[in-house]
Amino acid sequence: MGELVVTEFVTLDGVAQAPGQPDEDRAGGFAHGGWQAPLVDHETGEAMFAQARSMDALLLGRRTYEIFAGYWPTAPAEIPFTALLNRVPKYVASRTLSEPLGWEGSTLLGDLAAEVAELKDRYDALHVIGSLDLVQSLLRLRVVDRLHLWLYPLTLGAGKRLFAEGTMPAAFRLTESVGHPNGTLQLTYEAAGRPTYGNLAA
């Protein structure tokens, strides 16, 4: 069985909403869209692509899929991600779309639990990028094998958080930690079952 790998970009206070563009996601009156862009440089960009290169297939929630489908099919060829994202099979988890948006290689999923298990059987590395609502569902299903977290040195005080209320209790093991000159931390965690508990007063 393959791995399901989640990549998220988060602030120190856990916000992961609209990192790339000002109008990416205004839900809840979010006014900080594009917060990641000033902190992406050549070094971190290369590290992100190195992580993504293992991708055999891409799984996205509806909102992230619509953003990607509106950009990557005609993105500049010199961006390394362009060829990768346009080449791999893409799967969309959505309760509102009746069909994908025409991005070549896209398939709309039905039953998430059953089809994700099937995709993990089919591919060695099934990647998820962004897609916060979808990630919460995947964590509840306990099918996430690895988290690539990019932690940025800023706080926003508002916005959708990666680990919001209702997140399933789970344990993770840190397998990689890289600090970049711009203050960004590149963290990789592997799923390690459920939390254990003790008593510090004992």
C-alpha positions as YAML, in Angstrom:
chain: A
units: angstrom
residues:
- id: 1
  name: MET
  ca: [0.00, 0.00, 0.00]
- id: 2
  name: GLY
  ca: [1.21, 3.50, -0.83]
- id: 3
  name: GLU
  ca: [1.45, 6.56, 1.39]
- id: 4
  name: LEU
  ca: [-0.89, 9.51, 1.71]
- id: 5
  name: VAL
  ca: [1.25, 12.64, 2.14]
- id: 6
  name: VAL
  ca: [-0.22, 15.99, 3.24]
- id: 7
  name: THR
  ca: [1.62, 19.27, 2.60]
- id: 8
  name: GLU
  ca: [0.45, 22.38, 4.46]
- id: 9
  name: PHE
  ca: [1.72, 25.93, 4.87]
- id: 10
  name: VAL
  ca: [0.94, 27.32, 8.33]
- id: 11
  name: THR
  ca: [1.67, 30.35, 10.49]
- id: 12
  name: LEU
  ca: [2.94, 30.15, 14.07]
- id: 13
  name: ASP
  ca: [-0.67, 30.43, 15.29]
- id: 14
  name: GLY
  ca: [-1.78, 27.61, 13.00]
- id: 15
  name: VAL
  ca: [-3.51, 29.57, 10.23]
- id: 16
  name: ALA
  ca: [-3.37, 27.85, 6.84]
- id: 17
  name: GLN
  ca: [-5.98, 29.87, 4.93]
- id: 18
  name: ALA
  ca: [-5.13, 31.51, 1.59]
- id: 19
  name: PRO
  ca: [-1.33, 31.43, 1.74]
- id: 20
  name: GLY
  ca: [-0.74, 32.13, -1.95]
- id: 21
  name: GLN
  ca: [-2.94, 34.99, -3.16]
- id: 22
  name: PRO
  ca: [-4.94, 37.91, -1.71]
- id: 23
  name: ASP
  ca: [-8.26, 36.64, -3.13]
- id: 24
  name: GLU
  ca: [-7.55, 32.93, -2.78]
- id: 25
  name: ASP
  ca: [-10.08, 32.46, 0.05]
- id: 26
  name: ARG
  ca: [-11.96, 35.41, 1.59]
- id: 27
  name: ALA
  ca: [-14.25, 33.16, 3.68]
- id: 28
  name: GLY
  ca: [-14.97, 34.58, 7.12]
- id: 29
  name: GLY
  ca: [-13.75, 38.00, 6.00]
- id: 30
  name: PHE
  ca: [-10.15, 36.79, 5.88]
- id: 31
  name: ALA
  ca: [-7.98, 39.80, 5.01]
- id: 32
  name: HIS
  ca: [-4.50, 38.25, 5.02]
- id: 33
  name: GLY
  ca: [-4.49, 36.28, 1.76]
- id: 34
  name: GLY
  ca: [-1.05, 35.93, 0.20]
- id: 35
  name: TRP
  ca: [0.80, 35.85, 3.53]
- id: 36
  name: GLN
  ca: [3.17, 33.10, 2.38]
- id: 37
  name: ALA
  ca: [4.28, 34.74, -0.88]
- id: 38
  name: PRO
  ca: [6.87, 37.19, 0.58]
- id: 39
  name: LEU
  ca: [8.55, 34.30, 2.42]
- id: 40
  name: VAL
  ca: [9.02, 31.91, -0.50]
- id: 41
  name: ASP
  ca: [12.53, 32.14, -1.90]
- id: 42
  name: HIS
  ca: [14.72, 30.03, -4.18]
- id: 43
  name: GLU
  ca: [15.93, 27.78, -1.38]
- id: 44
  name: THR
  ca: [12.51, 26.96, 0.06]
- id: 45
  name: GLY
  ca: [11.02, 26.62, -3.43]
- id: 46
  name: GLU
  ca: [13.60, 23.98, -4.32]
- id: 47
  name: ALA
  ca: [12.95, 22.14, -1.05]
- id: 48
  name: MET
  ca: [9.19, 22.13, -1.70]
- id: 49
  name: PHE
  ca: [9.70, 20.68, -5.17]
- id: 50
  name: ALA
  ca: [12.09, 18.03, -3.81]
- id: 51
  name: GLN
  ca: [9.30, 16.89, -1.48]
- id: 52
  name: ALA
  ca: [6.70, 16.91, -4.23]
- id: 53
  name: ARG
  ca: [8.78, 14.97, -6.78]
- id: 54
  name: SER
  ca: [7.70, 11.64, -5.29]
- id: 55
  name: MET
  ca: [4.06, 12.44, -6.14]
- id: 56
  name: ASP
  ca: [2.33, 9.75, -8.20]
- id: 57
  name: ALA
  ca: [-1.14, 11.31, -7.89]
- id: 58
  name: LEU
  ca: [-2.72, 14.43, -6.40]
- id: 59
  name: LEU
  ca: [-5.83, 14.54, -4.20]
- id: 60
  name: LEU
  ca: [-7.50, 17.91, -3.63]
- id: 61
  name: GLY
  ca: [-10.58, 19.41, -2.04]
- id: 62
  name: ARG
  ca: [-12.92, 21.45, -4.23]
- id: 63
  name: ARG
  ca: [-11.65, 24.94, -3.39]
- id: 64
  name: THR
  ca: [-7.97, 24.08, -3.80]
- id: 65
  name: TYR
  ca: [-8.73, 22.17, -6.99]
- id: 66
  name: GLU
  ca: [-10.52, 25.17, -8.49]
- id: 67
  name: ILE
  ca: [-7.56, 27.44, -7.64]
- id: 68
  name: PHE
  ca: [-5.04, 24.97, -9.11]
- id: 69
  name: ALA
  ca: [-7.17, 24.26, -12.19]
- id: 70
  name: GLY
  ca: [-7.35, 27.99, -12.88]
- id: 71
  name: TYR
  ca: [-3.57, 28.40, -12.83]
- id: 72
  name: TRP
  ca: [-1.44, 25.32, -13.49]
- id: 73
  name: PRO
  ca: [-2.72, 24.24, -16.94]
- id: 74
  name: THR
  ca: [-1.28, 27.47, -18.41]
- id: 75
  name: ALA
  ca: [1.46, 28.20, -15.86]
- id: 76
  name: PRO
  ca: [4.96, 29.05, -17.13]
- id: 77
  name: ALA
  ca: [6.87, 25.93, -18.17]
- id: 78
  name: GLU
  ca: [10.00, 27.05, -16.34]
- id: 79
  name: ILE
  ca: [8.27, 26.55, -12.96]
- id: 80
  name: PRO
  ca: [9.20, 22.99, -11.94]
- id: 81
  name: PHE
  ca: [5.74, 22.32, -10.48]
- id: 82
  name: THR
  ca: [4.03, 23.03, -13.82]
- id: 83
  name: ALA
  ca: [5.03, 19.82, -15.57]
- id: 84
  name: LEU
  ca: [4.61, 17.72, -12.43]
- id: 85
  name: LEU
  ca: [1.09, 18.87, -11.54]
- id: 86
  name: ASN
  ca: [-0.16, 18.76, -15.13]
- id: 87
  name: ARG
  ca: [1.26, 15.25, -15.63]
- id: 88
  name: VAL
  ca: [0.04, 13.36, -12.55]
- id: 89
  name: PRO
  ca: [-3.52, 12.02, -12.18]
- id: 90
  name: LYS
  ca: [-5.67, 14.39, -10.14]
- id: 91
  name: TYR
  ca: [-8.58, 13.41, -7.87]
- id: 92
  name: VAL
  ca: [-11.16, 15.82, -6.46]
- id: 93
  name: ALA
  ca: [-13.17, 15.26, -3.29]
- id: 94
  name: SER
  ca: [-16.30, 17.40, -3.49]
- id: 95
  name: ARG
  ca: [-19.97, 17.22, -2.56]
- id: 96
  name: THR
  ca: [-20.89, 20.14, -4.85]
- id: 97
  name: LEU
  ca: [-19.08, 19.57, -8.16]
- id: 98
  name: SER
  ca: [-20.88, 17.38, -10.68]
- id: 99
  name: GLU
  ca: [-17.76, 17.00, -12.83]
- id: 100
  name: PRO
  ca: [-14.12, 18.19, -12.81]
- id: 101
  name: LEU
  ca: [-13.30, 21.57, -14.37]
- id: 102
  name: GLY
  ca: [-11.50, 20.32, -17.45]
- id: 103
  name: TRP
  ca: [-7.98, 20.07, -16.03]
- id: 104
  name: GLU
  ca: [-6.59, 17.13, -17.97]
- id: 105
  name: GLY
  ca: [-6.26, 13.96, -15.91]
- id: 106
  name: SER
  ca: [-8.88, 14.95, -13.31]
- id: 107
  name: THR
  ca: [-11.41, 12.57, -11.74]
- id: 108
  name: LEU
  ca: [-14.21, 13.35, -9.29]
- id: 109
  name: LEU
  ca: [-14.39, 11.02, -6.27]
- id: 110
  name: GLY
  ca: [-17.53, 9.54, -4.78]
- id: 111
  name: ASP
  ca: [-17.23, 7.72, -1.46]
- id: 112
  name: LEU
  ca: [-14.12, 9.24, 0.14]
- id: 113
  name: ALA
  ca: [-13.18, 6.43, 2.52]
- id: 114
  name: ALA
  ca: [-13.51, 3.66, -0.05]
- id: 115
  name: GLU
  ca: [-11.86, 5.54, -2.90]
- id: 116
  name: VAL
  ca: [-8.92, 6.86, -0.88]
- id: 117
  name: ALA
  ca: [-8.14, 3.31, 0.23]
- id: 118
  name: GLU
  ca: [-8.27, 2.25, -3.42]
- id: 119
  name: LEU
  ca: [-6.01, 5.13, -4.47]
- id: 120
  name: LYS
  ca: [-3.46, 4.21, -1.80]
- id: 121
  name: ASP
  ca: [-3.44, 0.69, -3.22]
- id: 122
  name: ARG
  ca: [-2.90, 2.07, -6.72]
- id: 123
  name: TYR
  ca: [-0.22, 4.71, -6.10]
- id: 124
  name: ASP
  ca: [3.02, 4.76, -4.12]
- id: 125
  name: ALA
  ca: [2.66, 8.44, -3.12]
- id: 126
  name: LEU
  ca: [-0.75, 10.12, -3.09]
- id: 127
  name: HIS
  ca: [-0.23, 13.80, -2.19]
- id: 128
  name: VAL
  ca: [-2.65, 16.36, -0.76]
- id: 129
  name: ILE
  ca: [-1.83, 20.08, -0.83]
- id: 130
  name: GLY
  ca: [-3.88, 22.64, 1.09]
- id: 131
  name: SER
  ca: [-7.50, 21.42, 1.05]
- id: 132
  name: LEU
  ca: [-8.11, 22.05, 4.77]
- id: 133
  name: ASP
  ca: [-11.61, 20.56, 4.99]
- id: 134
  name: LEU
  ca: [-10.49, 17.47, 3.11]
- id: 135
  name: VAL
  ca: [-7.47, 17.05, 5.39]
- id: 136
  name: GLN
  ca: [-9.75, 17.06, 8.45]
- id: 137
  name: SER
  ca: [-11.78, 14.26, 6.86]
- id: 138
  name: LEU
  ca: [-8.63, 12.30, 6.05]
- id: 139
  name: LEU
  ca: [-7.35, 12.69, 9.62]
- id: 140
  name: ARG
  ca: [-10.68, 11.41, 10.94]
- id: 141
  name: LEU
  ca: [-10.36, 8.39, 8.64]
- id: 142
  name: ARG
  ca: [-6.78, 7.88, 9.94]
- id: 143
  name: VAL
  ca: [-5.40, 7.47, 6.42]
- id: 144
  name: VAL
  ca: [-2.73, 10.22, 6.57]
- id: 145
  name: ASP
  ca: [0.75, 8.67, 6.67]
- id: 146
  name: ARG
  ca: [2.98, 11.74, 6.53]
- id: 147
  name: LEU
  ca: [2.70, 15.48, 7.13]
- id: 148
  name: HIS
  ca: [4.96, 18.02, 5.45]
- id: 149
  name: LEU
  ca: [4.44, 21.17, 7.50]
- id: 150
  name: TRP
  ca: [5.98, 24.47, 6.46]
- id: 151
  name: LEU
  ca: [5.91, 26.73, 9.51]
- id: 152
  name: TYR
  ca: [6.27, 30.44, 8.79]
- id: 153
  name: PRO
  ca: [7.50, 33.11, 11.24]
- id: 154
  name: LEU
  ca: [4.35, 35.20, 11.53]
- id: 155
  name: THR
  ca: [1.01, 35.25, 13.31]
- id: 156
  name: LEU
  ca: [-2.29, 36.41, 11.83]
- id: 157
  name: GLY
  ca: [-4.77, 36.02, 14.68]
- id: 158
  name: ALA
  ca: [-7.63, 34.94, 12.42]
- id: 159
  name: GLY
  ca: [-8.36, 32.47, 9.66]
- id: 160
  name: LYS
  ca: [-8.89, 28.78, 9.09]
- id: 161
  name: ARG
  ca: [-6.49, 26.63, 11.07]
- id: 162
  name: LEU
  ca: [-5.01, 23.33, 10.06]
- id: 163
  name: PHE
  ca: [-5.77, 21.71, 13.41]
- id: 164
  name: ALA
  ca: [-9.06, 23.33, 14.31]
- id: 165
  name: GLU
  ca: [-11.65, 22.29, 16.87]
- id: 166
  name: GLY
  ca: [-12.80, 18.76, 16.13]
- id: 167
  name: THR
  ca: [-9.39, 17.50, 15.01]
- id: 168
  name: MET
  ca: [-9.01, 13.78, 15.72]
- id: 169
  name: PRO
  ca: [-6.50, 13.00, 18.52]
- id: 170
  name: ALA
  ca: [-3.41, 11.45, 16.91]
- id: 171
  name: ALA
  ca: [0.31, 11.05, 17.56]
- id: 172
  name: PHE
  ca: [3.06, 11.90, 15.07]
- id: 173
  name: ARG
  ca: [6.80, 11.25, 14.99]
- id: 174
  name: LEU
  ca: [9.16, 14.00, 13.78]
- id: 175
  name: THR
  ca: [11.43, 12.58, 11.07]
- id: 176
  name: GLU
  ca: [12.93, 15.76, 9.59]
- id: 177
  name: SER
  ca: [13.46, 19.33, 10.72]
- id: 178
  name: VAL
  ca: [15.15, 21.94, 8.54]
- id: 179
  name: GLY
  ca: [15.52, 25.62, 9.37]
- id: 180
  name: HIS
  ca: [15.78, 28.01, 6.42]
- id: 181
  name: PRO
  ca: [17.55, 31.42, 6.50]
- id: 182
  name: ASN
  ca: [14.25, 33.28, 6.06]
- id: 183
  name: GLY
  ca: [12.99, 31.84, 9.36]
- id: 184
  name: THR
  ca: [10.77, 29.14, 7.83]
- id: 185
  name: LEU
  ca: [10.82, 25.68, 9.41]
- id: 186
  name: GLN
  ca: [10.39, 22.62, 7.20]
- id: 187
  name: LEU
  ca: [8.97, 19.82, 9.37]
- id: 188
  name: THR
  ca: [8.11, 16.25, 8.40]
- id: 189
  name: TYR
  ca: [6.00, 14.04, 10.66]
- id: 190
  name: GLU
  ca: [4.95, 10.42, 10.25]
- id: 191
  name: ALA
  ca: [1.75, 9.04, 11.75]
- id: 192
  name: ALA
  ca: [2.42, 7.21, 15.00]
- id: 193
  name: GLY
  ca: [-1.00, 6.00, 16.11]
- id: 194
  name: ARG
  ca: [-2.89, 7.55, 18.99]
- id: 195
  name: PRO
  ca: [-1.68, 9.77, 21.85]
- id: 196
  name: THR
  ca: [-0.56, 8.14, 25.07]
- id: 197
  name: TYR
  ca: [-1.13, 9.71, 28.48]
- id: 198
  name: GLY
  ca: [0.65, 9.85, 31.81]
- id: 199
  name: ASN
  ca: [0.83, 11.77, 35.06]
- id: 200
  name: LEU
  ca: [3.71, 14.19, 35.64]
- id: 201
  name: ALA
  ca: [2.84, 14.36, 39.33]
- id: 202
  name: ALA
  ca: [3.41, 10.63, 39.83]
...
